[in-house]
Amino acid sequence: MVAENSNQSFDRGLQRILNRLTTTIRRDNLIVETTNRLRDKLAVNRVVLYYFYSQWHGQVTFESLSSDDWSILGSTGADDCFNHEYSTLYLEGRIRAIPDIESEPIADCHRDFLRTLQVRANLAVPILINQITYKKLWGLLIAHHCEAPRLWSPSDIKMMQLEAEKLAEAPSISAS
């Protein structure tokens, strides 16, 4: 009887691990497909997922690149620039389209940070998870054009927004 309970407990634990792995694999595949599709359709150098692992602290966890030279995987961002004010704007659904970081009126720390990433044009869209009583900023879906300025069209912005919404609605993401 004791051995049987022990085996059942082990089986339940193993099943929980398998379920978590399956969810992680589904989430990762969805993000890879999304970032690759966006990079191709937008014809940009880089599309990244910036995931918030704690309040307003995050890192680039996925990227789709036109060349390995553009990689910023693991980049944690300019923490001194991304503060409560910006997070509140993204929680409210802010979409930020910057056609040229050199002429856009942005904070110097933000411009300097984007320069270190070789960004010339930037399009950032929030991934908002609807919790029961509030919205959670899960991450940012960001397109970077690095070689030259770029005017983001309304269809570019809408495409990014729709893909961010699809990510937010995916069970493998909304549950994480």
C-alpha positions in Angstrom: 0.0 0.0 0.0 2.8 2.4 0.9 4.7 1.6 -2.3 1.5 2.1 -4.4 1.0 5.6 -2.9 4.6 6.4 -3.5 4.3 5.3 -7.2 1.1 7.4 -7.6 2.9 10.4 -6.1 5.9 9.9 -8.4 3.6 9.5 -11.4 1.7 12.8 -10.6 5.1 14.6 -10.1 6.4 13.2 -13.4 3.1 14.2 -15.2 3.4 17.8 -13.8 7.0 18.0 -15.2 5.9 16.7 -18.6 3.0 19.1 -18.7 5.4 22.0 -17.9 7.9 20.9 -20.5 5.1 20.6 -23.1 3.8 24.1 -22.4 7.4 25.5 -22.6 8.0 23.8 -25.9 4.7 25.1 -27.3 5.4 28.6 -26.1 9.0 28.6 -27.5 7.8 27.3 -30.9 5.1 29.9 -31.1 7.5 32.7 -30.3 10.1 31.5 -32.8 7.5 31.2 -35.5 6.1 34.6 -34.7 9.4 36.5 -34.7 10.6 34.7 -37.9 7.3 35.6 -39.7 7.4 39.2 -38.6 11.1 39.6 -39.6 10.3 38.2 -43.0 7.1 40.2 -43.6 8.6 43.5 -42.3 11.9 42.9 -44.0 13.9 44.2 -40.9 17.2 43.2 -39.5 15.9 41.9 -36.2 12.7 41.0 -34.3 13.0 40.3 -30.6 10.9 39.2 -27.7 11.8 41.2 -24.5 10.4 39.1 -21.6 9.9 40.7 -18.2 11.1 38.2 -15.6 10.3 40.6 -12.7 8.7 44.0 -12.4 10.2 46.1 -15.2 13.3 44.0 -15.4 13.7 41.7 -18.4 15.9 40.5 -21.2 15.8 39.5 -24.9 14.9 35.8 -24.8 14.1 35.3 -28.5 15.3 36.9 -31.6 15.0 36.4 -35.4 17.9 37.9 -37.4 18.6 38.7 -41.0 22.3 38.1 -40.0 24.0 36.7 -36.9 25.9 40.0 -36.7 22.7 41.6 -35.3 22.3 39.3 -32.3 21.4 40.9 -29.0 20.2 37.7 -27.3 20.4 38.1 -23.5 20.5 41.9 -23.6 18.8 43.2 -20.5 18.0 46.7 -21.6 18.6 50.1 -20.2 17.2 49.7 -16.7 17.7 53.3 -15.9 15.5 54.3 -18.8 12.7 51.8 -18.5 10.9 52.9 -15.3 7.4 53.0 -13.9 6.4 55.8 -16.2 7.2 53.8 -19.4 5.8 50.6 -18.0 2.5 52.4 -17.2 2.3 53.6 -20.8 2.9 50.1 -22.2 0.3 48.7 -19.7 -2.1 51.1 -21.3 -1.3 49.6 -24.7 1.3 52.1 -25.9 2.8 51.3 -29.3 6.1 53.1 -30.0 7.2 53.5 -33.6 10.5 55.4 -34.0 11.4 55.9 -37.7 14.9 57.3 -36.8 16.4 57.3 -33.4 18.7 60.2 -34.4 15.9 62.6 -35.0 13.2 61.3 -32.6 12.7 63.3 -29.4 13.6 60.5 -27.0 15.5 60.4 -23.7 19.3 60.5 -24.2 19.7 57.2 -22.3 17.2 55.5 -24.6 18.9 56.8 -27.7 22.4 55.8 -26.4 21.0 52.4 -25.5 19.5 51.9 -29.0 22.8 53.0 -30.5 24.7 50.3 -28.6 22.3 47.8 -30.2 22.9 49.3 -33.7 19.2 50.3 -33.9 18.3 53.0 -36.4 14.5 52.5 -36.4 12.4 50.8 -33.6 8.9 49.5 -33.3 7.8 48.2 -29.9 4.4 46.6 -29.1 3.4 45.4 -25.6 2.3 41.8 -24.9 -0.4 42.2 -22.4 -1.8 39.3 -20.5 -5.3 39.7 -19.1 -5.4 38.5 -15.5 -8.6 38.2 -13.6 -8.5 41.7 -12.1 -5.7 43.4 -14.0 -3.5 43.4 -17.0 0.1 42.2 -16.8 2.9 43.5 -19.1 4.4 40.1 -20.0 6.9 41.4 -22.6 7.5 43.5 -25.6 7.6 42.4 -29.2 10.1 44.7 -30.9 11.2 45.1 -34.6 14.6 46.8 -35.2 15.8 48.1 -38.5 19.5 48.7 -38.1 20.9 49.7 -41.5 18.9 52.9 -42.1 15.9 54.9 -40.9 12.5 53.4 -41.7 9.1 54.9 -41.7 6.7 52.3 -40.1 3.5 52.0 -42.0 0.1 51.6 -40.4 0.0 48.1 -41.7 3.5 47.3 -40.1 2.2 48.6 -36.8 -1.1 46.6 -37.1 0.7 43.4 -38.0 3.0 43.7 -34.9 0.0 44.5 -32.7 -2.0 41.5 -34.0 1.0 39.2 -33.5 1.5 40.5 -29.9 -2.2 39.9 -29.2 -2.0 36.3 -30.6 1.0 35.7 -28.3 -0.9 37.1 -25.3 -3.9 34.9 -25.9 -1.9 31.7 -26.4 -2.5 29.4 -23.4 1.2 28.6 -23.2 2.0 32.3 -22.6 -1.0 33.5 -20.7 -0.5 30.8 -18.1 3.2 31.6 -17.6 
